[in-house]
Amino acid sequence: VQIRHLHLSTIVPFPVTVVLNAASSSKHGVITMENHLINGGVGSATAEVLAEYAVGKRLIRLGVPNCYAHGASRDYLVAEYGFDKFSLIKAIEELCHKKLIIADQDEEKQKQVAVDALSVSVDRPEDL
């Protein structure tokens, strides 16, 4: 499994070319993850770009669904609304149609992903 991470510090101006290049070169598709509403956010902007440029890649959007979120701790909320590390692993598995190896460790039951060949590159549009 190869993962490419794009850090978007702002949605305006949206880095269309960067997103297009990343999506076009992906084997399975794109996952967006944001710590706020998925409607009108990075996932929506990415969906628009994929549609407008006819990039036939699957898109999975992680973030707060279109609802009134209740108050709680950060850890609780990211797990509750499905954009914690475990939700990301699940989305990767769904996108790749491949079960990743998850191992429980320690008394805290922390999980680590064991992937045969994991390569990560970071593109920061503001640095381009």
C-alpha positions as CSV (number, residue, x, y, z in Angstrom):
1,V,0.0,0.0,0.0
2,Q,1.3,3.4,-0.9
3,I,0.0,6.5,0.6
4,R,0.4,10.1,-0.5
5,H,-0.5,12.8,2.0
6,L,-1.5,16.3,0.9
7,H,-1.7,18.9,3.6
8,L,-4.1,21.7,2.6
9,S,-3.8,24.5,5.1
10,T,-6.6,26.4,3.4
11,I,-9.4,25.6,1.1
12,V,-9.2,28.9,-0.8
13,P,-7.5,29.1,-3.2
14,F,-8.0,25.4,-3.8
15,P,-4.9,23.7,-5.3
16,V,-6.7,22.1,-8.3
17,T,-3.6,21.1,-10.1
18,V,-2.0,19.4,-7.0
19,V,-5.2,17.5,-6.3
20,L,-5.6,16.5,-9.9
21,N,-2.1,15.2,-10.1
22,A,-2.4,13.3,-6.9
23,A,-5.8,11.8,-7.8
24,S,-4.8,10.9,-11.3
25,S,-1.7,9.1,-10.1
26,S,-3.5,7.1,-7.4
27,K,-4.2,3.5,-8.0
28,H,-7.4,3.1,-5.9
29,G,-8.7,6.6,-5.2
30,V,-8.7,9.5,-2.7
31,I,-9.6,9.8,1.0
32,T,-10.2,13.3,2.4
33,M,-10.1,13.8,6.2
34,E,-11.1,17.0,7.9
35,N,-11.9,18.0,11.4
36,H,-15.2,19.8,10.6
37,L,-18.2,19.3,8.4
38,I,-17.6,17.3,5.3
39,N,-20.2,19.2,3.3
40,G,-18.7,22.3,1.8
41,G,-15.1,21.3,2.9
42,V,-12.1,19.8,1.3
43,G,-14.0,16.6,0.5
44,S,-16.6,18.6,-1.4
45,A,-14.0,20.6,-3.3
46,T,-12.1,17.5,-4.2
47,A,-15.4,15.9,-5.4
48,E,-16.0,18.9,-7.6
49,V,-12.5,18.8,-9.1
50,L,-12.7,15.0,-9.8
51,A,-16.1,15.5,-11.5
52,E,-15.2,18.6,-13.5
53,Y,-12.0,17.0,-14.9
54,A,-13.6,13.5,-15.3
55,V,-11.1,11.7,-13.0
56,G,-12.7,8.3,-12.5
57,K,-11.4,7.6,-9.0
58,R,-13.3,6.7,-5.9
59,L,-13.6,9.3,-3.1
60,I,-14.1,8.6,0.6
61,R,-14.8,11.6,2.8
62,L,-14.1,11.5,6.5
63,G,-15.2,14.2,8.9
64,V,-18.2,15.4,10.8
65,P,-21.4,14.5,8.9
66,N,-24.1,17.1,8.3
67,C,-25.5,17.2,11.8
68,Y,-25.4,19.2,15.0
69,A,-22.3,17.9,16.8
70,H,-22.5,17.6,20.6
71,G,-19.7,18.6,22.9
72,A,-17.2,16.2,24.3
73,S,-13.4,15.5,24.4
74,R,-11.5,15.7,21.1
75,D,-10.7,11.9,21.3
76,Y,-14.3,11.0,21.8
77,L,-15.6,13.3,19.0
78,V,-13.1,12.1,16.4
79,A,-14.0,8.5,17.1
80,E,-17.7,9.2,17.4
81,Y,-17.9,11.0,14.0
82,G,-15.5,8.6,12.2
83,F,-12.3,10.6,11.5
84,D,-9.9,9.0,14.0
85,K,-6.9,6.9,13.1
86,F,-9.0,3.7,13.1
87,S,-11.6,5.2,10.8
88,L,-8.7,6.2,8.4
89,I,-7.4,2.6,8.5
90,K,-10.9,1.3,7.7
91,A,-11.3,3.7,4.8
92,I,-7.9,2.6,3.4
93,E,-9.0,-1.0,3.6
94,E,-12.3,-0.2,1.9
95,L,-10.6,1.8,-0.8
96,C,-8.0,-0.8,-1.5
97,H,-10.2,-3.8,-1.0
98,K,-7.5,-5.2,1.2
99,K,-7.4,-6.0,4.9
100,L,-4.5,-4.4,6.6
101,I,-2.8,-6.2,9.5
102,I,-3.9,-4.7,12.8
103,A,-2.2,-5.8,16.0
104,D,-3.4,-5.0,19.5
105,Q,-0.6,-4.0,21.8
106,D,-0.2,-3.1,25.4
107,E,-2.9,-2.6,28.0
108,E,-4.1,0.5,26.1
109,K,-4.9,-1.6,23.1
110,Q,-3.1,0.8,20.8
111,K,-3.2,-0.3,17.1
112,Q,-0.4,-0.2,14.6
113,V,-0.7,-0.9,10.9
114,A,1.8,-3.3,9.4
115,V,2.0,-2.7,5.7
116,D,4.5,-4.5,3.4
117,A,5.7,-1.4,1.6
118,L,4.5,2.0,2.9
119,S,5.8,5.1,1.3
120,V,4.6,8.6,2.2
121,S,5.3,11.8,0.4
122,V,4.0,15.1,1.6
123,D,3.1,17.9,-0.8
124,R,2.3,21.3,0.7
125,P,0.6,23.4,-2.0
126,E,1.7,26.6,-0.2
127,D,5.4,25.5,-0.7
128,L,5.0,24.9,-4.5
